Amino acid sequence: MTTIANPPTVVVHPDSGLLAHATAARIITRLVDAQALRGSASIVLTGGGIGIAVLKELAAAPARDAVDWQRVDVWWGDERFLPTGDPERNETQARAALLDHIALPADRVHAMPASDGADGPEPEPGAARYAEELRAAADGADSPSFDVCLLGVGPDTHVASLFPEHPALRETGQAVVAVHDSPKPPPTRVSLTLPAIRASREVWLLASGTGKAEAVRLALAKEAGPLEVPAAGARGRSRTLFLLDAEAAGALPEELRTGAGG
């Protein structure tokens, strides 16, 4: 059983469009507040349909320039181990949706390794290099305390590239792991581990559509364990949000649905 110090908050929006729009607004507020407190801010991006929709909404938001993008570090929760610029890479999609449209310094964009990169054709050296990059930004810890870690919830309950019962879920000594034999193509990936995710100040889990409803229910079940239900192990140090549309929340008991508040 997973022990949760701060139980998640569930926020339900009527549809996926409103979910993406509202999440983009939350990101702006969160980054502005973090910069006011600490001078800089950090965010972990996710891919997938709803993750990229959020980034498009953020790019289009009139309030986006309330954030000082010169002082934002951008990381990724996972990446498909494909060549640089491949359209299936989360980085490629994020650049097209948001990063190419804001004044973000190149050294603040921390892309995960590519299969044609300097780390070589196998993912392990790149994962080790990314872990070292995280340590360098973490003031002696293994991973920074990200202000926001965005994660999509897969229909099998996976988050990042951490799949149910996969060996990567058992990694506790590293912040980043190479993933082989992913049940979802492509089979080779790089991912943050659960300890790195849990170092985040806030973890926001995004899900939309009826295909995610059972996964969301399992992730919020009290008996859920992270080896069987990875999304149940993704929790922030100070706050965890499940940001859902009505369809993704469809299998939840009524008492867990808070509407558009939170």
C-alpha positions in Angstrom: 0.0 0.0 0.0 1.2 3.5 -0.9 1.6 5.9 2.0 0.7 9.4 1.0 1.6 12.3 3.3 -0.5 14.8 1.3 -3.4 13.1 -0.4 -4.0 14.2 -4.0 -6.5 16.9 -5.0 -8.8 16.0 -7.9 -9.9 18.8 -10.2 -12.4 18.0 -12.9 -13.1 20.2 -16.0 -16.0 19.7 -18.3 -13.9 18.7 -21.4 -10.4 18.4 -22.6 -10.2 21.8 -24.2 -11.1 23.5 -20.9 -8.7 21.2 -19.1 -5.8 22.3 -21.3 -6.7 26.0 -21.0 -7.1 25.9 -17.3 -3.9 23.9 -16.8 -1.9 26.5 -18.9 -3.3 29.2 -16.6 -2.2 27.2 -13.5 1.3 26.9 -14.9 1.6 30.6 -15.4 0.5 31.3 -11.9 2.8 28.6 -10.4 5.9 29.8 -12.3 5.3 33.5 -11.4 4.8 32.6 -7.8 8.0 30.4 -7.8 10.0 33.3 -9.3 8.7 35.7 -6.7 9.8 33.4 -4.0 13.1 32.1 -5.3 14.1 34.2 -8.3 13.8 31.3 -10.8 11.4 28.4 -11.6 11.5 24.9 -13.0 9.0 22.7 -14.8 9.1 19.2 -16.1 7.2 18.7 -19.3 5.2 15.7 -20.5 4.2 14.6 -24.0 1.0 13.0 -25.2 -2.1 14.6 -26.6 -3.2 16.5 -23.5 0.3 17.4 -22.5 1.0 19.0 -25.9 -2.4 20.7 -25.9 -1.5 22.4 -22.6 1.7 23.7 -24.1 -0.2 25.1 -27.1 -2.6 26.8 -24.8 0.3 28.2 -22.8 1.9 29.6 -26.0 -1.4 31.3 -26.9 -2.2 32.7 -23.4 -2.1 36.5 -23.2 -0.7 36.2 -19.6 2.3 34.0 -20.6 4.6 37.0 -20.6 3.9 37.4 -16.9 6.5 34.7 -16.6 10.2 35.7 -16.9 11.1 32.9 -19.3 14.8 33.9 -19.0 14.6 32.4 -15.5 12.8 29.2 -16.2 14.5 25.8 -16.4 12.6 23.2 -18.6 13.2 19.5 -18.1 11.4 16.4 -19.3 9.9 13.5 -17.5 10.7 11.0 -20.2 11.7 10.8 -23.8 11.5 8.4 -26.8 15.1 7.4 -27.6 14.9 8.6 -31.3 17.0 10.9 -33.4 17.1 14.6 -32.8 14.1 16.3 -34.4 12.1 13.1 -34.8 8.5 14.1 -34.8 7.7 11.4 -32.2 10.1 12.9 -29.6 8.5 14.9 -26.8 11.2 17.5 -27.2 10.3 18.1 -30.9 6.6 18.4 -30.1 7.2 20.7 -27.1 9.4 23.0 -29.2 6.7 23.3 -31.9 4.0 23.8 -29.4 5.7 26.3 -27.0 9.4 26.5 -26.7 10.1 28.0 -30.1 7.6 30.8 -29.3 9.0 32.1 -26.1 12.3 33.8 -25.1 13.8 30.8 -23.4 17.6 30.7 -23.2 19.0 27.6 -24.9 21.0 26.6 -21.7 17.7 26.5 -19.8 16.2 23.8 -22.0 17.4 20.4 -20.7 16.6 18.0 -23.5 16.9 14.3 -22.8 19.3 12.3 -24.9 18.7 11.4 -28.6 19.8 8.2 -30.4 22.0 10.3 -32.7 23.5 12.4 -29.9 27.0 12.7 -28.4 26.1 10.1 -25.8 26.0 7.4 -28.4 23.5 4.9 -29.8 22.6 3.3 -26.5 20.4 5.0 -23.9 22.4 4.2 -20.8 25.2 6.8 -21.2 22.6 9.5 -22.0 20.6 8.6 -19.0 23.7 8.8 -16.8 24.6 12.2 -18.3 21.0 13.5 -17.7 21.2 12.3 -14.1 24.5 14.2 -13.7 22.8 17.3 -15.2 20.0 17.0 -12.6 22.5 16.6 -9.7 24.4 19.7 -10.9 21.1 21.7 -10.7 20.1 20.2 -7.4 22.5 21.7 -4.8 23.8 18.4 -3.7 20.7 16.3 -4.1 20.1 13.7 -6.8 17.3 15.8 -8.4 16.0 19.4 -8.2 12.8 20.2 -6.3 10.9 21.0 -9.5 8.2 23.6 -9.0 5.9 21.7 -11.3 6.2 18.1 -12.7 3.6 17.5 -15.4 2.8 13.8 -16.0 0.3 12.2 -18.4 -1.5 9.1 -17.1 -1.5 6.3 -19.6 -4.5 3.9 -19.9 -2.3 1.2 -18.3 -1.6 3.7 -15.4 2.0 4.4 -16.6 3.6 7.8 -16.0 6.7 9.1 -17.8 8.1 5.9 -19.2 7.5 3.9 -16.0 5.2 1.0 -16.9 3.4 -1.4 -14.6 5.7 -4.1 -13.3 8.6 -2.8 -15.4 12.1 -3.0 -13.8 12.6 0.7 -14.2 10.1 1.2 -11.3 12.4 -0.5 -8.9 15.3 1.9 -9.5 15.9 3.9 -6.4 19.6 4.9 -6.7 19.4 7.0 -9.8 17.2 9.9 -10.9 17.1 8.8 -14.5 16.9 5.3 -16.1 17.2 3.8 -19.5 14.1 1.9 -20.5 14.2 -1.1 -22.8 11.3 -3.3 -24.0 8.7 -0.6 -23.3 5.2 -2.1 -23.9 4.3 1.1 -25.8 6.4 1.9 -28.9 9.1 2.9 -29.4 10.6 0.2 -27.1 13.7 2.2 -26.0 13.2 5.3 -23.9 14.8 7.4 -21.1 12.8 8.3 -18.0 12.9 10.0 -14.7 12.5 7.5 -11.8 9.9 7.7 -9.1 12.4 9.2 -6.6 13.1 12.1 -9.0 9.4 12.7 -9.6 8.8 12.7 -5.9 11.4 15.3 -5.3 9.1 17.8 -7.1 7.3 20.4 -5.0 4.2 19.8 -7.0 3.2 16.9 -9.3 0.3 17.4 -11.7 -1.2 14.3 -13.3 -3.1 15.0 -16.5 -5.8 12.7 -18.1 -8.5 13.1 -20.6 -11.0 10.8 -22.3 -12.9 7.7 -21.3 -9.9 5.5 -22.1 -8.1 6.9 -19.0 -11.0 6.6 -16.5 -10.1 3.2 -15.1 -6.4 4.2 -14.8 -7.4 7.3 -12.9 -9.6 5.3 -10.6 -6.8 2.8 -9.9 -4.2 5.6 -9.3 -6.4 7.1 -6.6 -7.5 3.8 -5.0 -6.2 3.5 -1.4 -4.9 0.0 -2.0 -2.9 0.9 -5.1 0.9 0.3 -5.1 3.3 1.9 -7.5 4.7 -1.4 -9.0 1.3 -2.3 -10.3 -0.1 1.2 -10.7 2.8 3.6 -11.4 0.6 6.7 -11.3 -0.2 5.8 -7.6 3.5 6.4 -6.8 3.8 9.8 -8.5 3.3 12.3 -5.7 4.7 15.8 -5.0 6.4 16.8 -1.7 3.9 19.6 -1.0 1.0 19.0 -3.5 -0.3 16.5 -6.0 -3.1 17.4 -8.4 -5.1 15.1 -10.7 -6.2 17.4 -13.5 -9.0 15.6 -15.4 -11.8 16.1 -17.8 -15.2 14.8 -17.0 -14.6 11.6 -19.1 -11.4 10.7 -17.4 -13.1 11.3 -14.0 -16.0 9.1 -15.0 -15.0 6.1 -12.8 -14.3 8.0 -9.7 -16.7 8.1 -6.7 -18.6 11.3 -6.4 -16.8 12.4 -3.3 -13.5 12.6 -5.2 -14.8 15.0 -7.9 -14.3 18.6 -6.8 -15.4 20.3 -10.0 -13.2 23.1 -11.4 -11.9 24.3 -8.0 -8.7 23.3 -6.2 
